[in-house]
């Protein structure tokens, strides 16, 4: 009899635990939304210390597990940081979180529209990056880009050339001095390299065209004219997209009809 009662009690405990795990979900998101709103509105500025877990439990009438889950989700977005033995604090914006999210998105999506969107993003940020580098007129910047071009020219293996091609663009974004540009480039590098591998293996004469367009970007930057530099970078990305579209069209099966 005691075994039966223990078994019944155990089943009730399991059902109760399961119910507690399901029920707090809405409360979890409500708490998360409340905390996030306070952070994004600026009411809780960077460095602000959140109320203790016990205080939040009392405020929301929620379990410690629910409170911790809400905090964990906000940590994952880079909005909070927790110091052991001290508590949770509002974190300053961290570009690595943007980079990680965009990297995951770019690697997990492979449809044509996503690829087109990524090229449009490149056209926008690389054009402005080239303009910024041109306006700076720093010989150190020129030397960095010139070294990248020389390495591309000396590459003997297709994959090596493709990587150096992408790294030229990553360097351009870095030299712009815009941390978000550089972070986006870093996030998308893996996807860009994969696409470059495929393009250079299939595109006859693509290496030569790529070198010509890269040198045009370099000369435009050295001219010190931001408008010319922006257009040179944007033109290169536009040409890359045009060539990709042409390869896609040529790979589609043709339909013939009898006469």
DRENPAKOL-915780 format. One record per residue (C-alpha): residue number from 1; x, y, z; residue in three letters. Coordinates in pm, whole numbers, always signed. Layout:
N
PATI     n        u        v        w   res
PATI   NUM        X        Y        Z   ALA
...
REM end
This chain:
259
PATI     n        u        v        w   res
PATI     1       +0       +0       +0   UNK
PATI     2     +279     +239      +85   UNK
PATI     3     +436     +164     -252   UNK
PATI     4     +108     +249     -429   UNK
PATI     5      +70     +571     -232   UNK
PATI     6     +430     +668     -311   UNK
PATI     7     +373     +593     -679   UNK
PATI     8      +57     +804     -684   UNK
PATI     9     +231    +1087     -504   UNK
PATI    10     +521    +1064     -747   UNK
PATI    11     +286    +1086    -1049   UNK
PATI    12     +114    +1388     -899   UNK
PATI    13     +450    +1553     -841   UNK
PATI    14     +554    +1491    -1201   UNK
PATI    15     +224    +1636    -1329   UNK
PATI    16     +263    +1934    -1100   UNK
PATI    17     +623    +1993    -1214   UNK
PATI    18     +515    +1971    -1577   UNK
PATI    19     +233    +2216    -1517   UNK
PATI    20     +471    +2458    -1345   UNK
PATI    21     +706    +2436    -1643   UNK
PATI    22     +429    +2514    -1894   UNK
PATI    23     +228    +2771    -1699   UNK
PATI    24     +506    +3025    -1639   UNK
PATI    25     +584    +3064    -2011   UNK
PATI    26     +349    +3361    -2055   UNK
PATI    27     +475    +3511    -1731   UNK
PATI    28     +831    +3457    -1853   UNK
PATI    29     +770    +3664    -2166   UNK
PATI    30     +580    +3929    -1973   UNK
PATI    31     +872    +3973    -1736   UNK
PATI    32    +1118    +3968    -2024   UNK
PATI    33     +917    +4234    -2209   UNK
PATI    34     +894    +4449    -1897   UNK
PATI    35    +1268    +4438    -1836   UNK
PATI    36    +1351    +4491    -2202   UNK
PATI    37    +1122    +4794    -2225   UNK
PATI    38    +1293    +4957    -1929   UNK
PATI    39    +1633    +4901    -2091   UNK
PATI    40    +1548    +5008    -2446   UNK
PATI    41    +1358    +5316    -2331   UNK
PATI    42    +1665    +5434    -2143   UNK
PATI    43    +1485    +5427    -1810   UNK
PATI    44    +1750    +5179    -1700   UNK
PATI    45    +2077    +5310    -1848   UNK
PATI    46    +2399    +5117    -1910   UNK
PATI    47    +2540    +4997    -1579   UNK
PATI    48    +2205    +5007    -1400   UNK
PATI    49    +2175    +4724    -1148   UNK
PATI    50    +1853    +4526    -1171   UNK
PATI    51    +1652    +4446     -861   UNK
PATI    52    +1758    +4121     -699   UNK
PATI    53    +1602    +3794     -807   UNK
PATI    54    +1413    +3786     -478   UNK
PATI    55    +1287    +4138     -544   UNK
PATI    56    +1173    +4047     -895   UNK
PATI    57    +1006    +3732     -763   UNK
PATI    58     +808    +3943     -516   UNK
PATI    59     +727    +4209     -776   UNK
PATI    60     +594    +3965    -1036   UNK
PATI    61     +481    +3680     -812   UNK
PATI    62     +688    +3441    -1022   UNK
PATI    63     +927    +3161     -939   UNK
PATI    64    +1302    +3203     -939   UNK
PATI    65    +1321    +2975    -1245   UNK
PATI    66    +1096    +3206    -1447   UNK
PATI    67    +1291    +3516    -1340   UNK
PATI    68    +1622    +3355    -1430   UNK
PATI    69    +1493    +3245    -1770   UNK
PATI    70    +1383    +3601    -1854   UNK
PATI    71    +1724    +3733    -1750   UNK
PATI    72    +1902    +3461    -1947   UNK
PATI    73    +1716    +3553    -2265   UNK
PATI    74    +1807    +3919    -2226   UNK
PATI    75    +2169    +3819    -2167   UNK
PATI    76    +2158    +3631    -2496   UNK
PATI    77    +2058    +3953    -2671   UNK
PATI    78    +2341    +4144    -2509   UNK
PATI    79    +2111    +4363    -2301   UNK
PATI    80    +2216    +4228    -1962   UNK
PATI    81    +2531    +4096    -1802   UNK
PATI    82    +2544    +3908    -1474   UNK
PATI    83    +2830    +3934    -1227   UNK
PATI    84    +2854    +3638     -991   UNK
PATI    85    +2789    +3743     -635   UNK
PATI    86    +2681    +4091     -740   UNK
PATI    87    +2377    +4076     -964   UNK
PATI    88    +2260    +4162    -1315   UNK
PATI    89    +2342    +4489    -1486   UNK
PATI    90    +2229    +4664    -1803   UNK
PATI    91    +2497    +4601    -2062   UNK
PATI    92    +2619    +4850    -2318   UNK
PATI    93    +2550    +4764    -2682   UNK
PATI    94    +2790    +4495    -2800   UNK
PATI    95    +2853    +4458    -3172   UNK
PATI    96    +2954    +4095    -3137   UNK
PATI    97    +2591    +4006    -3064   UNK
PATI    98    +2482    +4170    -3390   UNK
PATI    99    +2766    +3991    -3566   UNK
PATI   100    +2673    +3651    -3426   UNK
PATI   101    +2306    +3688    -3514   UNK
PATI   102    +2376    +3800    -3869   UNK
PATI   103    +2633    +3526    -3919   UNK
PATI   104    +2381    +3261    -3815   UNK
PATI   105    +2116    +3413    -4041   UNK
PATI   106    +2344    +3431    -4343   UNK
PATI   107    +2474    +3076    -4303   UNK
PATI   108    +2133    +2915    -4242   UNK
PATI   109    +1948    +3083    -4528   UNK
PATI   110    +2042    +3006    -4886   UNK
PATI   111    +1755    +3121    -5106   UNK
PATI   112    +1808    +3361    -5394   UNK
PATI   113    +1628    +3650    -5226   UNK
PATI   114    +1850    +3628    -4919   UNK
PATI   115    +2158    +3632    -5140   UNK
PATI   116    +2025    +3936    -5324   UNK
PATI   117    +1954    +4108    -4992   UNK
PATI   118    +2309    +4041    -4875   UNK
PATI   119    +2452    +4191    -5194   UNK
PATI   120    +2236    +4500    -5149   UNK
PATI   121    +2366    +4531    -4794   UNK
PATI   122    +2722    +4501    -4924   UNK
PATI   123    +2658    +4764    -5189   UNK
PATI   124    +2535    +5007    -4926   UNK
PATI   125    +2800    +4961    -4660   UNK
PATI   126    +3101    +4906    -4887   UNK
PATI   127    +3018    +5210    -5093   UNK
PATI   128    +3011    +5427    -4782   UNK
PATI   129    +3319    +5253    -4643   UNK
PATI   130    +3516    +5332    -4959   UNK
PATI   131    +3399    +5694    -4941   UNK
PATI   132    +3512    +5723    -4578   UNK
PATI   133    +3853    +5572    -4651   UNK
PATI   134    +3897    +5806    -4950   UNK
PATI   135    +3812    +6110    -4741   UNK
PATI   136    +4068    +6011    -4475   UNK
PATI   137    +4356    +6023    -4723   UNK
PATI   138    +4589    +5814    -4505   UNK
PATI   139    +4891    +5649    -4665   UNK
PATI   140    +4867    +5363    -4414   UNK
PATI   141    +4522    +5280    -4552   UNK
PATI   142    +4655    +5278    -4906   UNK
PATI   143    +4939    +5047    -4806   UNK
PATI   144    +4699    +4801    -4641   UNK
PATI   145    +4477    +4783    -4949   UNK
PATI   146    +4772    +4772    -5187   UNK
PATI   147    +4915    +4476    -4993   UNK
PATI   148    +4580    +4298    -5022   UNK
PATI   149    +4579    +4352    -5399   UNK
PATI   150    +4935    +4224    -5431   UNK
PATI   151    +4845    +3909    -5238   UNK
PATI   152    +4545    +3849    -5463   UNK
PATI   153    +4759    +3894    -5772   UNK
PATI   154    +5015    +3643    -5642   UNK
PATI   155    +4762    +3375    -5546   UNK
PATI   156    +4792    +3054    -5748   UNK
PATI   157    +4501    +2854    -5607   UNK
PATI   158    +4139    +2944    -5676   UNK
PATI   159    +4033    +2904    -5313   UNK
PATI   160    +4320    +3121    -5195   UNK
PATI   161    +4229    +3394    -5441   UNK
PATI   162    +3863    +3379    -5333   UNK
PATI   163    +3955    +3421    -4967   UNK
PATI   164    +4191    +3709    -5043   UNK
PATI   165    +3921    +3871    -5254   UNK
PATI   166    +3678    +3870    -4962   UNK
PATI   167    +3947    +3982    -4719   UNK
PATI   168    +4011    +4289    -4936   UNK
PATI   169    +3650    +4388    -4871   UNK
PATI   170    +3673    +4305    -4501   UNK
PATI   171    +3983    +4526    -4479   UNK
PATI   172    +3801    +4808    -4655   UNK
PATI   173    +3520    +4790    -4400   UNK
PATI   174    +3770    +4789    -4114   UNK
PATI   175    +3960    +5088    -4250   UNK
PATI   176    +3638    +5289    -4267   UNK
PATI   177    +3658    +5330    -3891   UNK
PATI   178    +3290    +5235    -3858   UNK
PATI   179    +3268    +4957    -3602   UNK
PATI   180    +2927    +4840    -3726   UNK
PATI   181    +3053    +4811    -4085   UNK
PATI   182    +3347    +4601    -3965   UNK
PATI   183    +3122    +4386    -3747   UNK
PATI   184    +2883    +4319    -4035   UNK
PATI   185    +3172    +4226    -4261   UNK
PATI   186    +3310    +3987    -4003   UNK
PATI   187    +2968    +3830    -3957   UNK
PATI   188    +2913    +3773    -4327   UNK
PATI   189    +3265    +3667    -4419   UNK
PATI   190    +3194    +3294    -4403   UNK
PATI   191    +2896    +3319    -4638   UNK
PATI   192    +3082    +3549    -4878   UNK
PATI   193    +3380    +3313    -4894   UNK
PATI   194    +3156    +3016    -4977   UNK
PATI   195    +2989    +3213    -5255   UNK
PATI   196    +3327    +3328    -5386   UNK
PATI   197    +3453    +2968    -5401   UNK
PATI   198    +3154    +2873    -5612   UNK
PATI   199    +3179    +3181    -5833   UNK
PATI   200    +3549    +3150    -5914   UNK
PATI   201    +3520    +2780    -5990   UNK
PATI   202    +3237    +2840    -6237   UNK
PATI   203    +3312    +3186    -6376   UNK
PATI   204    +3555    +3186    -6665   UNK
PATI   205    +3761    +3506    -6671   UNK
PATI   206    +3617    +3613    -6337   UNK
PATI   207    +3956    +3644    -6169   UNK
PATI   208    +4076    +3899    -6425   UNK
PATI   209    +3754    +4101    -6402   UNK
PATI   210    +3773    +4096    -6024   UNK
PATI   211    +4129    +4228    -6022   UNK
PATI   212    +4036    +4509    -6262   UNK
PATI   213    +3741    +4616    -6046   UNK
PATI   214    +3943    +4597    -5723   UNK
PATI   215    +4215    +4816    -5873   UNK
PATI   216    +3948    +5065    -5978   UNK
PATI   217    +3828    +5081    -5618   UNK
PATI   218    +4185    +5130    -5498   UNK
PATI   219    +4256    +5409    -5747   UNK
PATI   220    +3928    +5578    -5661   UNK
PATI   221    +4016    +5573    -5292   UNK
PATI   222    +4361    +5714    -5362   UNK
PATI   223    +4204    +5997    -5561   UNK
PATI   224    +4064    +6129    -5237   UNK
PATI   225    +3721    +6180    -5392   UNK
PATI   226    +3456    +6011    -5172   UNK
PATI   227    +3193    +6018    -5447   UNK
PATI   228    +3416    +5841    -5701   UNK
PATI   229    +3527    +5587    -5439   UNK
PATI   230    +3168    +5514    -5337   UNK
PATI   231    +3061    +5458    -5696   UNK
PATI   232    +3359    +5232    -5771   UNK
PATI   233    +3278    +5007    -5476   UNK
PATI   234    +2906    +5000    -5553   UNK
PATI   235    +2974    +4927    -5921   UNK
PATI   236    +3188    +4626    -5826   UNK
PATI   237    +2912    +4477    -5611   UNK
PATI   238    +2655    +4552    -5882   UNK
PATI   239    +2873    +4374    -6137   UNK
PATI   240    +2911    +4078    -5901   UNK
PATI   241    +2535    +4053    -5871   UNK
PATI   242    +2488    +4083    -6248   UNK
PATI   243    +2737    +3802    -6309   UNK
PATI   244    +2567    +3585    -6047   UNK
PATI   245    +2226    +3644    -6206   UNK
PATI   246    +2365    +3548    -6545   UNK
PATI   247    +2509    +3224    -6406   UNK
PATI   248    +2175    +3145    -6242   UNK
PATI   249    +1988    +3206    -6566   UNK
PATI   250    +2228    +2993    -6768   UNK
PATI   251    +2198    +2704    -6522   UNK
PATI   252    +1819    +2691    -6555   UNK
PATI   253    +1688    +2412    -6780   UNK
PATI   254    +1544    +2539    -7106   UNK
PATI   255    +1200    +2434    -7221   UNK
PATI   256    +1155    +2353    -7590   UNK
PATI   257     +836    +2304    -7780   UNK
PATI   258     +786    +2099    -8093   UNK
PATI   259     +721    +2274    -8421   UNK
REM end
